[in-house]
């Protein structure tokens, strides 16, 4: 689950030209935590991943 959402998030950021900090703000996590997540150093909680999936799906 983590890997699929992580890859989709990276693709979403690249395709839409938005910043990681924008998504981090929406999830109420630090910019550093978002970076750790995208670089496969840490995982988000299941609740935060569900929120992230909703953000990506809404576009």
MOPAC internal coordinates of N, CA, C and O (Angstrom, degrees):
PM7 1SCF
backbone

  N    0.0000 0     0.00 0     0.00 0    0    0    0
  C    1.4567 1     0.00 0     0.00 0    1    0    0
  C    1.5272 1   110.55 1     0.00 0    2    1    0
  O    1.2310 1   120.18 1   132.86 1    3    2    1
  N    1.3381 1   117.27 1   -47.14 1    3    2    1
  C    1.4588 1   120.45 1  -177.07 1    5    3    2
  C    1.5289 1   111.34 1   -57.90 1    6    5    3
  O    1.2310 1   120.47 1   133.81 1    7    6    5
  N    1.3226 1   116.71 1   -46.19 1    7    6    5
  C    1.4555 1   121.11 1  -175.72 1    9    7    6
  C    1.5171 1   113.24 1   -63.02 1   10    9    7
  O    1.2310 1   120.31 1   139.14 1   11   10    9
  N    1.3318 1   117.01 1   -40.86 1   11   10    9
  C    1.4608 1   120.73 1  -179.29 1   13   11   10
  C    1.5248 1   111.69 1   -64.24 1   14   13   11
  O    1.2310 1   120.73 1   133.48 1   15   14   13
  N    1.3148 1   116.20 1   -46.52 1   15   14   13
  C    1.4620 1   120.63 1  -179.40 1   17   15   14
  C    1.5291 1   109.98 1   -68.44 1   18   17   15
  O    1.2310 1   120.81 1   141.66 1   19   18   17
  N    1.3229 1   116.05 1   -38.34 1   19   18   17
  C    1.4728 1   120.88 1   179.30 1   21   19   18
  C    1.5311 1   109.89 1   -60.22 1   22   21   19
  O    1.2310 1   120.30 1   131.90 1   23   22   21
  N    1.3118 1   117.03 1   -48.10 1   23   22   21
  C    1.4681 1   121.10 1  -179.90 1   25   23   22
  C    1.5245 1   111.12 1   -65.50 1   26   25   23
  O    1.2310 1   120.49 1   138.84 1   27   26   25
  N    1.3176 1   116.66 1   -41.16 1   27   26   25
  C    1.4602 1   120.45 1   178.84 1   29   27   26
  C    1.5293 1   110.66 1   -63.31 1   30   29   27
  O    1.2310 1   120.48 1   143.28 1   31   30   29
  N    1.3250 1   116.68 1   -36.72 1   31   30   29
  C    1.4651 1   120.95 1   178.83 1   33   31   30
  C    1.5214 1   110.42 1   -66.85 1   34   33   31
  O    1.2310 1   120.14 1   134.67 1   35   34   33
  N    1.3090 1   117.33 1   -45.33 1   35   34   33
  C    1.4625 1   120.93 1   177.75 1   37   35   34
  C    1.5232 1   110.78 1   -58.23 1   38   37   35
  O    1.2310 1   120.79 1   135.71 1   39   38   37
  N    1.3275 1   116.10 1   -44.29 1   39   38   37
  C    1.4615 1   121.19 1   179.83 1   41   39   38
  C    1.5280 1   110.46 1   -65.18 1   42   41   39
  O    1.2310 1   120.33 1   137.52 1   43   42   41
  N    1.3226 1   116.97 1   -42.48 1   43   42   41
  C    1.4596 1   122.28 1   179.85 1   45   43   42
  C    1.5337 1   110.40 1   -60.65 1   46   45   43
  O    1.2310 1   120.58 1   135.52 1   47   46   45
  N    1.3264 1   116.49 1   -44.48 1   47   46   45
  C    1.4643 1   121.54 1   179.44 1   49   47   46
  C    1.5249 1   110.19 1   -62.16 1   50   49   47
  O    1.2310 1   120.76 1   133.82 1   51   50   49
  N    1.3158 1   116.16 1   -46.18 1   51   50   49
  C    1.4643 1   120.38 1  -178.13 1   53   51   50
  C    1.5289 1   111.94 1   -65.65 1   54   53   51
  O    1.2310 1   120.35 1   134.39 1   55   54   53
  N    1.3267 1   116.93 1   -45.61 1   55   54   53
  C    1.4636 1   120.95 1  -176.11 1   57   55   54
  C    1.5249 1   113.15 1   -70.07 1   58   57   55
  O    1.2310 1   120.49 1   148.61 1   59   58   57
  N    1.3392 1   116.67 1   -31.39 1   59   58   57
  C    1.4566 1   120.04 1  -175.00 1   61   59   58
  C    1.5221 1   113.88 1  -101.86 1   62   61   59
  O    1.2310 1   120.76 1   177.07 1   63   62   61
  N    1.3238 1   116.16 1    -2.93 1   63   62   61
  C    1.4549 1   120.05 1   176.63 1   65   63   62
  C    1.5149 1   114.12 1    62.16 1   66   65   63
  O    1.2310 1   120.38 1  -145.89 1   67   66   65
  N    1.3267 1   116.87 1    34.11 1   67   66   65
  C    1.4602 1   119.47 1   178.26 1   69   67   66
  C    1.5262 1   109.57 1  -102.30 1   70   69   67
  O    1.2310 1   120.82 1   -13.12 1   71   70   69
  N    1.2867 1   116.03 1   166.88 1   71   70   69
  C    1.4603 1   121.94 1  -177.60 1   73   71   70
  C    1.5250 1   110.46 1   -95.05 1   74   73   71
  O    1.2310 1   121.58 1   -29.68 1   75   74   73
  N    1.3197 1   114.57 1   150.32 1   75   74   73
  C    1.4679 1   120.27 1   176.04 1   77   75   74
  C    1.5245 1   110.38 1   -58.71 1   78   77   75
  O    1.2310 1   120.76 1   143.32 1   79   78   77
  N    1.3336 1   116.16 1   -36.68 1   79   78   77
  C    1.4640 1   119.56 1  -177.20 1   81   79   78
  C    1.5322 1   111.72 1   -65.82 1   82   81   79
  O    1.2310 1   119.95 1   152.46 1   83   82   81
  N    1.3276 1   117.71 1   -27.54 1   83   82   81
  C    1.4602 1   120.84 1   176.66 1   85   83   82
  C    1.5301 1   110.06 1   -63.66 1   86   85   83
  O    1.2310 1   120.87 1   133.03 1   87   86   85
  N    1.3247 1   115.95 1   -46.97 1   87   86   85
  C    1.4655 1   120.22 1   179.29 1   89   87   86
  C    1.5254 1   110.09 1   -68.44 1   90   89   87
  O    1.2310 1   120.34 1   139.61 1   91   90   89
  N    1.3298 1   116.96 1   -40.39 1   91   90   89
  C    1.4672 1   120.33 1   178.07 1   93   91   90
  C    1.5240 1   110.34 1   -57.39 1   94   93   91
  O    1.2310 1   120.57 1   137.95 1   95   94   93
  N    1.3206 1   116.51 1   -42.05 1   95   94   93
  C    1.4625 1   120.83 1   178.04 1   97   95   94
  C    1.5170 1   112.35 1   -62.36 1   98   97   95
  O    1.2310 1   120.75 1   138.84 1   99   98   97
  N    1.3184 1   116.17 1   -41.16 1   99   98   97
  C    1.4681 1   120.21 1   178.46 1  101   99   98
  C    1.5310 1   111.77 1   -64.10 1  102  101   99
  O    1.2310 1   120.85 1   147.73 1  103  102  101
  N    1.3341 1   115.98 1   -32.27 1  103  102  101
  C    1.4664 1   120.93 1  -179.15 1  105  103  102
  C    1.5262 1   112.41 1   -89.77 1  106  105  103
  O    1.2310 1   120.33 1   173.27 1  107  106  105
  N    1.3386 1   116.97 1    -6.73 1  107  106  105
  C    1.4573 1   122.72 1  -176.96 1  109  107  106
  C    1.5304 1   111.38 1    59.80 1  110  109  107
  O    1.2310 1   121.57 1  -134.45 1  111  110  109
  N    1.3408 1   114.60 1    45.55 1  111  110  109
  C    1.4641 1   121.24 1   173.71 1  113  111  110
  C    1.5294 1   107.46 1  -125.50 1  114  113  111
  O    1.2310 1   120.55 1   -15.42 1  115  114  113
  N    1.3158 1   116.56 1   164.58 1  115  114  113
  C    1.4631 1   119.83 1  -179.35 1  117  115  114
  C    1.5307 1   110.86 1   -73.29 1  118  117  115
  O    1.2310 1   121.31 1   -21.94 1  119  118  117
  N    1.3222 1   115.10 1   158.06 1  119  118  117
  C    1.4626 1   120.44 1   175.44 1  121  119  118
  C    1.5293 1   109.89 1   -60.56 1  122  121  119
  O    1.2310 1   120.82 1   141.93 1  123  122  121
  N    1.3324 1   116.05 1   -38.07 1  123  122  121
  C    1.4672 1   120.65 1   179.69 1  125  123  122
  C    1.5220 1   111.17 1   -63.40 1  126  125  123
  O    1.2310 1   120.37 1   137.26 1  127  126  125
  N    1.3340 1   116.90 1   -42.74 1  127  126  125
  C    1.4644 1   119.92 1   179.60 1  129  127  126
  C    1.5221 1   110.54 1   -63.58 1  130  129  127
  O    1.2310 1   120.23 1   141.69 1  131  130  129
  N    1.3241 1   117.17 1   -38.31 1  131  130  129
  C    1.4620 1   120.85 1   177.84 1  133  131  130
  C    1.5220 1   109.69 1   -63.03 1  134  133  131
  O    1.2310 1   120.25 1   137.66 1  135  134  133
  N    1.3101 1   117.12 1   -42.34 1  135  134  133
  C    1.4553 1   121.68 1   178.59 1  137  135  134
  C    1.5293 1   111.00 1   -64.01 1  138  137  135
  O    1.2310 1   120.74 1   134.57 1  139  138  137
  N    1.3347 1   116.20 1   -45.43 1  139  138  137
  C    1.4736 1   120.06 1   177.37 1  141  139  138
  C    1.5213 1   110.61 1   -58.23 1  142  141  139
  O    1.2310 1   120.64 1   138.33 1  143  142  141
  N    1.3169 1   116.39 1   -41.67 1  143  142  141
  C    1.4646 1   120.93 1  -179.70 1  145  143  142
  C    1.5314 1   110.57 1   -63.94 1  146  145  143
  O    1.2310 1   120.38 1   130.53 1  147  146  145
  N    1.3175 1   116.88 1   -49.47 1  147  146  145
  C    1.4628 1   120.35 1  -176.96 1  149  147  146
  C    1.5225 1   112.66 1   -66.56 1  150  149  147
  O    1.2310 1   120.56 1   153.14 1  151  150  149
  N    1.3280 1   116.54 1   -26.86 1  151  150  149
  C    1.4625 1   120.70 1   179.23 1  153  151  150
  C    1.5276 1   112.58 1   -95.46 1  154  153  151
  O    1.2310 1   120.83 1  -166.59 1  155  154  153
  N    1.3319 1   116.02 1    13.41 1  155  154  153
  C    1.4648 1   122.86 1   173.17 1  157  155  154
  C    1.5307 1   113.23 1    64.92 1  158  157  155
  O    1.2310 1   120.41 1  -148.83 1  159  158  157
  N    1.3317 1   116.82 1    31.17 1  159  158  157
  C    1.4571 1   120.41 1   177.56 1  161  159  158
  C    1.5233 1   112.13 1   -97.28 1  162  161  159
  O    1.2310 1   120.31 1   151.77 1  163  162  161
  N    1.3272 1   117.01 1   -28.23 1  163  162  161
  C    1.4652 1   122.33 1   178.62 1  165  163  162
  C    1.5206 1   108.68 1  -142.19 1  166  165  163
  O    1.2310 1   121.21 1   -20.39 1  167  166  165
  N    1.3179 1   115.28 1   159.61 1  167  166  165
  C    1.4550 1   121.01 1   176.18 1  169  167  166
  C    1.5209 1   109.81 1  -109.62 1  170  169  167
  O    1.2310 1   121.08 1   -26.06 1  171  170  169
  N    1.3052 1   115.53 1   153.94 1  171  170  169
  C    1.4543 1   121.31 1   173.44 1  173  171  170
  C    1.5224 1   108.78 1   -88.21 1  174  173  171
  O    1.2310 1   120.90 1   -19.60 1  175  174  173
  N    1.3149 1   115.88 1   160.40 1  175  174  173
  C    1.4615 1   119.96 1   174.23 1  177  175  174
  C    1.5285 1   108.43 1   -65.73 1  178  177  175
  O    1.2310 1   120.57 1   -20.13 1  179  178  177
  N    1.3012 1   116.51 1   159.87 1  179  178  177
  C    1.4678 1   120.40 1   178.70 1  181  179  178
  C    1.5247 1   110.79 1   -58.93 1  182  181  179
  O    1.2310 1   120.50 1   142.10 1  183  182  181
  N    1.3272 1   116.65 1   -37.90 1  183  182  181
  C    1.4611 1   120.80 1   179.54 1  185  183  182
  C    1.5297 1   111.09 1   -63.08 1  186  185  183
  O    1.2310 1   120.32 1   135.60 1  187  186  185
  N    1.3323 1   117.00 1   -44.40 1  187  186  185
  C    1.4681 1   120.89 1   179.58 1  189  187  186
  C    1.5294 1   110.87 1   -67.61 1  190  189  187
  O    1.2310 1   120.34 1   143.56 1  191  190  189
  N    1.3289 1   116.95 1   -36.44 1  191  190  189
  C    1.4695 1   118.83 1   177.78 1  193  191  190
  C    1.5270 1   111.11 1   -66.33 1  194  193  191
  O    1.2310 1   119.94 1   143.42 1  195  194  193
  N    1.3153 1   117.72 1   -36.58 1  195  194  193
  C    1.4614 1   120.10 1   176.30 1  197  195  194
  C    1.5276 1   110.67 1   -64.92 1  198  197  195
  O    1.2310 1   120.40 1   139.13 1  199  198  197
  N    1.3269 1   116.84 1   -40.87 1  199  198  197
  C    1.4658 1   120.77 1   176.36 1  201  199  198
  C    1.5273 1   110.21 1   -62.54 1  202  201  199
  O    1.2310 1   120.77 1   137.42 1  203  202  201
  N    1.3179 1   116.14 1   -42.58 1  203  202  201
  C    1.4577 1   121.45 1   179.41 1  205  203  202
  C    1.5259 1   110.80 1   -62.29 1  206  205  203
  O    1.2310 1   120.58 1   136.73 1  207  206  205
  N    1.3065 1   116.50 1   -43.27 1  207  206  205
  C    1.4662 1   120.69 1   179.11 1  209  207  206
  C    1.5243 1   110.86 1   -60.71 1  210  209  207
  O    1.2310 1   120.42 1   140.27 1  211  210  209
  N    1.3309 1   116.81 1   -39.73 1  211  210  209
  C    1.4671 1   120.78 1   178.04 1  213  211  210
  C    1.5248 1   111.11 1   -63.97 1  214  213  211
  O    1.2310 1   120.23 1   139.87 1  215  214  213
  N    1.3306 1   117.17 1   -40.13 1  215  214  213
  C    1.4621 1   121.41 1   179.33 1  217  215  214
  C    1.5218 1   109.43 1   -62.77 1  218  217  215
  O    1.2310 1   120.46 1   134.72 1  219  218  217
  N    1.3149 1   116.73 1   -45.28 1  219  218  217
  C    1.4699 1   121.37 1  -178.27 1  221  219  218
  C    1.5314 1   110.27 1   -66.61 1  222  221  219
  O    1.2310 1   120.36 1   137.57 1  223  222  221
  N    1.3170 1   116.92 1   -42.43 1  223  222  221
  C    1.4641 1   120.73 1  -178.48 1  225  223  222
  C    1.5200 1   112.08 1   -64.99 1  226  225  223
  O    1.2310 1   120.37 1   144.17 1  227  226  225
  N    1.3230 1   116.90 1   -35.83 1  227  226  225
  C    1.4556 1   120.31 1  -179.73 1  229  227  226
  C    1.5154 1   111.54 1   -72.01 1  230  229  227
  O    1.2310 1   121.37 1   150.83 1  231  230  229
  N    1.3290 1   114.98 1   -29.17 1  231  230  229
  C    1.4676 1   119.92 1   179.74 1  233  231  230
  C    1.4629 1   110.49 1    67.55 1  234  233  231
  O    1.2310 1   120.10 1   180.00 1  235  234  233

